[in-house]
């Protein structure tokens, strides 16, 4: 049975509709994903999803909005801010249940109405956001930016990527900077909201058991008479010419050291699925080379793995280690990369990785949220936008593709957050 | 083994049965679904620490250590064999159980077969145990650096004096150093008997084929009698150990977590299930996002999205946990205590109860899209001894008076403790 796929439809006012009509799920997702530049105004825009999630004109505070979501069979609000290269992505959506599972209550229409109010009709006073709400969300954003450092593994990775991709959008956090967040005011936030609801390119994702009439209804509600720009084309991979490895070390009172290593992948080998296969074989699973060597043979880490970030041309290796062992682990990672480059990949190893990635692709069809994410990522990066296309790319990867990536990648940066034992 | 249909108010029936060995089997067919998910669980978790029959204790962290060690046998790491089938595998240990999972899209029956095989064919050597001690020590270190995990367990040690729920699920570096191959074998034989285990399979599968596969597996093994043993617990005082504790870690933001130890324990599985649901609903009506309390705390800048209020309970322990990141732990504590004290004395708004019924139904419907969620739910209901989806019936019967009574007995001031995590001083 061929997988059901998203269709691209032209919506009102330049809104691009991404529709996955399916009766396979009880869940229905309606999500507006707005695409803005990752510029100096990104902190103001980052605040908007949380500010809008505080209430609408009809449900003007957290309690009444929460009660409305409960009445709508636990309809969940989706409000996030993330980054994809030079773009900031603002998502506002709802996840609800298809009408036929709740005794034909018009739940999708009610959820669409709530989403439209959330985006376009916040509880304004004299055309302005409630000043206390803006101030509370500004403080929350400042606190959240400070709190990012509390997850030490993520902190190590973020620090590495900021060094590796300095002076490119890939070094920036979607929420902006502490300094910018501290200076936000009602005017800048209202301007950001206006841009998001009326001007910036946007895609409306609809996945689930919905009718044509419901699709048209939610699109009209969310377009709200605005005229938007078209979504932008995928961006090129950032380049760095220097061959010197950038090293940073920070000491904290931690039980475990966190090591992050960034390798630059050759851009000419990035289209297709070879980078994903390389990362899978190198450190993508419990069957991978890094897992076997660093964890199973030398017991140096609970986890040591790799992931490809092809949009920025990065192979990321990360590990949580006993303090004092980072040098040895870095040596092992380097040796495994060299071995892969020198001796190539075994056929059995290649097929194992291909099978694992194929399983993940096919299994993602069972989760509406993952379907949406896969489609969005493909549209943003120029990579495969359908499961079939991704499977074809995966089937085409050869052992020499992977070996070429191993030979062509170069260690760019290392970040070590060293624990207390050393 | 003949699997019998069990009514599922959310969707098509689930099928359940028991093999001659005592192994329970549940199958949740989902026609058209690409992936098949299998969960093989044993009713043995981190709190099962004392087996009374032979007087030998189960070391702290043993259940988790066993979980790690079953993945390796004389032929190497079983993960590679799953990968060759196009499947993935994993496992997790909790307070009350250990669950091994397999997920696949291409060879579901072979994957289920392998899942049954590796969990039931242990291979322990002192050399492999020594290797695993290093890996688990790293895992313990990883959790030691997780501020939320640290606050959670610090609070449990303030609530519980003797009950092993106070101990880290993975144990400590010292406790796992005492584990050897013989100890693993002894505990495996006690707690991995088929009569103490259950298999759940969810996806596009035929129940009768899964039943036949399990029958063939179990009859090929033969079944030893379950060794005589008893799970003993020391008497746990009703009151908390201490009223407050404090931690300092290298974090940017402080955290407050307030816990209430459950003082009403035991009863039939149904009584326990209803009590659990009533307390969960009541705690949500006190602190959930649709409450005026949540709104006021948020608007006063005392909480943010990290705030949560939850309740967990099993036969021998239970607790509510309320809190999150906050820049003003003392003010938040005072406000939460005020709400709890008012609720204990009956000042408690139950208007949201009707909405809670819709919320629970909607949440379960969305969760039922996930084979993983359904499988874990079925496994949990099985080990708790209640029919699947019982909560949907119980929620209809809950009354405002029952919720008030429940909070009056649960919110005992002597059972309440607070943990504050602060950033390290510069």
Interface residues (C-beta under 8 A of the other chain):
Chain A: X1 X24 X25 X26 X27 X50 X61 X62 X63 X64 X66 X67 X69 X70 X71 X72 X73 X74 X75 X76 X95 X96 X97 X101 X102 X132 X136 X139 X140 X143 X144 X146 X147 X148 X149 X150 X152 X252 X253 X254 X255 X256 X285 X286 X287 X292 X295 X296 X299 X300 X301 X302 X303 X320 X321 X322 X352 X355 X356 X358 X359 X362 X363 X365 X366 X367 X368 X419
Chain B: X11 X32 X33 X34 X35 X77 X79 X80 X83 X84 X86 X87 X88 X103 X104 X105 X106 X131 X132 X134 X135 X136 X137 X138 X139 X140 X141 X142 X144 X145 X147 X249 X250 X251 X252 X253 X288 X289 X290 X291 X292 X294 X295 X298 X299 X301 X304 X305 X325 X327 X352 X355 X356 X358 X359 X360 X361 X362 X363 X365 X366 X368 X369 X370 X371 X424
